[in-house]
C-alpha cells in the first residue's frame, strides 16, 4: 500500500494510528500544535480498562448525578458559567441513558474492547514497548452493603460478556491491597485490568518509534480541514486525513461544515512521589469518582468529571479534594510533594467514540471521542483506522461508532 496520510494529533490515539498506517506502507505525517503527549495522553491514569464496558451514559449515572452535582468539588460538576452552553449535550446524554440505548452501547463498547485487547500486545511488541505493560488488576471498593448491591447489575452485565472478576469481603481485600480504611466493607477485583508503566513515557516512546521508521511530526496548529489535506499555520499538508485531535476535533470538523456534539470532560489529578504508598494494584473509589494508580513516575490520584469546556481556567481545588479523600481512604498515604495536572477528555454523549469517515468527506477519517478510554482503545482504534485507509475489513461493526450517527 502506498499513499500519503496526515494524522492530526500526537496523543496516544493519533500516534497509534500513525504507526499502524506506517506498517501498511503509507507515508505518514503527524501534526500537533504542541507535540507528542502534550494532553490527556500524558496525565491519564495509565489503565487499559478492558473490563470497563458499561457506558457513562446510563441510568446508574442519572440516579447518582443529582447528588454529585450538588457538590462543586465532587465526582461530577458543571461550572455555572458553562451550564447553558452544555445543555444540548446533556439532553443528548440523557436520551442515551434509556435501557435500549445502554444495551446497544454496551454491546458496541464490548466489541471495541475485545478488539483493542486482542491488538494490544502485538502492537506493543511491534513498537518495542511491551516491557511497559503491567498486569496487576483493579480493585473496586465499596463503603456499604447497599453500595455493593447497587453495583451488582453492572457486574452481571460484565459476566454475560465473559469478563472475569471476584467479589471480596474486607479481609480478602486486605490481602490484595493492604492499608485500606475499615470504612470499605466490600470489593471486586478484576484481574484483566492492565496498565502501562507511565502513559507519558509510553506515548513518547511511540513518537520515537514513529520517527525512527521515517515518520515526521510537524509542530504546528491545524487550522482547518480540506478533502485533500490539512491547513496549518505553516502551510497545507496534503494527503488523506485522520482526525485524532482529541477534545479539539469537533472544532476542526466544523471547518468542513460538519457539527459533531463533542464535549470536554476536564480531568484532574495529583502525582505523588513513588514511595508515597505501597500500592499493589489500581484502586477505584467508584462512589467518589476517582482512582489511585501506581506508575513508574509516582502514585497518581485522579479522575472525576468537570464538564467545563476548553477555555475556563483550571480549578485545582478539585485535585486537592480528591487528595484529601485519598488520605482518608488510605491512611498511610503521604500527600506531600505532589504535582497537579488538568487535562481534556473528549467525550460524546453516548459514551462511544467517533470512528469512520467524516460525513460527506470520505478522505477524512475520524478517530476521537474516546472519553476516559483513549489509552484503552488506542490499539483497536489504530487497527480499524489503518484498515479503513488500506481498504481492509474493520473487524467489527462500525455503525455504532459512525460520526454520522448524530
URURDA-V341135 format. One record per residue. RES is the residue in three letters. PHI is phi in whole degrees, 0 to 359 (* if undefined). Layout:
RES_PHI ; RES_PHI
This chain:
UNK_* ; UNK_232 ; UNK_136 ; UNK_249 ; UNK_231 ; UNK_245 ; UNK_259 ; UNK_266 ; UNK_121 ; UNK_252 ; UNK_272 ; UNK_293 ; UNK_289 ; UNK_299 ; UNK_290 ; UNK_296 ; UNK_298 ; UNK_300 ; UNK_293 ; UNK_293 ; UNK_291 ; UNK_304 ; UNK_297 ; UNK_263 ; UNK_95 ; UNK_282 ; UNK_275 ; UNK_237 ; UNK_246 ; UNK_245 ; UNK_239 ; UNK_208 ; UNK_288 ; UNK_241 ; UNK_108 ; UNK_298 ; UNK_59 ; UNK_270 ; UNK_242 ; UNK_297 ; UNK_294 ; UNK_268 ; UNK_252 ; UNK_282 ; UNK_279 ; UNK_77 ; UNK_258 ; UNK_262 ; UNK_271 ; UNK_295 ; UNK_276 ; UNK_272 ; UNK_270 ; UNK_277 ; UNK_292 ; UNK_299 ; UNK_287 ; UNK_201 ; UNK_302 ; UNK_301 ; UNK_293 ; UNK_296 ; UNK_289 ; UNK_278 ; UNK_304 ; UNK_302 ; UNK_293 ; UNK_296 ; UNK_294 ; UNK_287 ; UNK_255 ; UNK_296 ; UNK_248 ; UNK_274 ; UNK_295 ; UNK_219 ; UNK_213 ; UNK_235 ; UNK_304 ; UNK_306 ; UNK_291 ; UNK_249 ; UNK_298 ; UNK_294 ; UNK_294 ; UNK_270 ; UNK_305 ; UNK_298 ; UNK_295 ; UNK_296 ; UNK_295 ; UNK_298 ; UNK_300 ; UNK_300 ; UNK_295 ; UNK_287 ; UNK_272 ; UNK_294 ; UNK_306 ; UNK_294 ; UNK_294 ; UNK_295 ; UNK_299 ; UNK_293 ; UNK_294 ; UNK_296 ; UNK_296 ; UNK_293 ; UNK_298 ; UNK_297 ; UNK_298 ; UNK_291 ; UNK_296 ; UNK_298 ; UNK_296 ; UNK_296 ; UNK_293 ; UNK_296 ; UNK_276 ; UNK_299 ; UNK_294 ; UNK_300 ; UNK_294 ; UNK_297 ; UNK_297 ; UNK_292 ; UNK_257 ; UNK_72 ; UNK_248 ; UNK_302 ; UNK_298 ; UNK_281 ; UNK_284 ; UNK_237 ; UNK_233 ; UNK_254 ; UNK_81 ; UNK_223 ; UNK_245 ; UNK_266 ; UNK_244 ; UNK_228 ; UNK_262 ; UNK_197 ; UNK_299 ; UNK_296 ; UNK_294 ; UNK_297 ; UNK_300 ; UNK_294 ; UNK_278 ; UNK_297 ; UNK_302 ; UNK_295 ; UNK_289 ; UNK_295 ; UNK_297 ; UNK_294 ; UNK_298 ; UNK_299 ; UNK_261 ; UNK_80 ; UNK_274 ; UNK_275 ; UNK_201 ; UNK_217 ; UNK_284 ; UNK_221 ; UNK_271 ; UNK_300 ; UNK_294 ; UNK_289 ; UNK_302 ; UNK_297 ; UNK_287 ; UNK_278 ; UNK_221 ; UNK_296 ; UNK_96 ; UNK_287 ; UNK_295 ; UNK_295 ; UNK_297 ; UNK_270 ; UNK_261 ; UNK_219 ; UNK_204 ; UNK_224 ; UNK_255 ; UNK_243 ; UNK_290 ; UNK_278 ; UNK_265 ; UNK_265 ; UNK_212 ; UNK_247 ; UNK_305 ; UNK_201 ; UNK_295 ; UNK_293 ; UNK_299 ; UNK_296 ; UNK_295 ; UNK_295 ; UNK_295 ; UNK_297 ; UNK_298 ; UNK_298 ; UNK_295 ; UNK_300 ; UNK_296 ; UNK_298 ; UNK_269 ; UNK_99 ; UNK_283 ; UNK_241 ; UNK_251 ; UNK_262 ; UNK_269 ; UNK_195 ; UNK_279 ; UNK_285 ; UNK_256 ; UNK_185 ; UNK_252 ; UNK_225 ; UNK_289 ; UNK_237 ; UNK_158 ; UNK_233 ; UNK_274 ; UNK_227 ; UNK_296 ; UNK_259 ; UNK_122 ; UNK_271 ; UNK_254 ; UNK_262 ; UNK_142 ; UNK_292 ; UNK_245 ; UNK_246 ; UNK_266 ; UNK_229 ; UNK_266 ; UNK_58 ; UNK_292 ; UNK_261 ; UNK_297 ; UNK_295 ; UNK_294 ; UNK_287 ; UNK_301 ; UNK_296 ; UNK_291 ; UNK_253 ; UNK_81 ; UNK_253 ; UNK_253 ; UNK_237 ; UNK_281 ; UNK_270 ; UNK_236 ; UNK_247 ; UNK_273 ; UNK_275 ; UNK_258 ; UNK_236 ; UNK_204 ; UNK_229 ; UNK_257 ; UNK_267 ; UNK_303 ; UNK_298 ; UNK_264 ; UNK_291 ; UNK_193 ; UNK_274 ; UNK_268 ; UNK_264 ; UNK_205 ; UNK_291 ; UNK_243 ; UNK_252 ; UNK_258 ; UNK_299 ; UNK_292 ; UNK_240 ; UNK_73 ; UNK_213 ; UNK_230 ; UNK_232 ; UNK_230 ; UNK_269 ; UNK_242 ; UNK_294 ; UNK_269 ; UNK_147 ; UNK_259 ; UNK_256 ; UNK_247 ; UNK_191 ; UNK_143 ; UNK_65 ; UNK_228 ; UNK_239 ; UNK_274 ; UNK_229 ; UNK_73 ; UNK_260 ; UNK_249 ; UNK_294 ; UNK_293 ; UNK_298 ; UNK_246 ; UNK_287 ; UNK_298 ; UNK_293 ; UNK_299 ; UNK_294 ; UNK_294 ; UNK_295 ; UNK_295 ; UNK_297 ; UNK_295 ; UNK_301 ; UNK_295 ; UNK_291 ; UNK_278 ; UNK_233 ; UNK_304 ; UNK_277 ; UNK_290 ; UNK_268 ; UNK_254 ; UNK_266 ; UNK_77 ; UNK_272 ; UNK_241 ; UNK_274 ; UNK_207 ; UNK_224 ; UNK_217 ; UNK_254 ; UNK_258 ; UNK_277 ; UNK_231 ; UNK_259 ; UNK_293 ; UNK_261 ; UNK_71 ; UNK_251 ; UNK_286 ; UNK_262 ; UNK_228 ; UNK_139 ; UNK_297 ; UNK_294 ; UNK_308 ; UNK_82 ; UNK_220 ; UNK_295 ; UNK_273 ; UNK_245 ; UNK_253 ; UNK_274 ; UNK_207 ; UNK_208 ; UNK_89 ; UNK_280 ; UNK_61 ; UNK_282 ; UNK_244 ; UNK_298 ; UNK_298 ; UNK_305 ; UNK_260 ; UNK_294 ; UNK_292 ; UNK_294 ; UNK_297 ; UNK_298 ; UNK_299 ; UNK_294 ; UNK_292 ; UNK_297 ; UNK_295 ; UNK_298 ; UNK_298 ; UNK_267 ; UNK_77 ; UNK_268 ; UNK_294 ; UNK_290 ; UNK_94 ; UNK_220 ; UNK_288 ; UNK_269 ; UNK_306 ; UNK_295 ; UNK_257 ; UNK_301 ; UNK_298 ; UNK_277 ; UNK_290 ; UNK_267
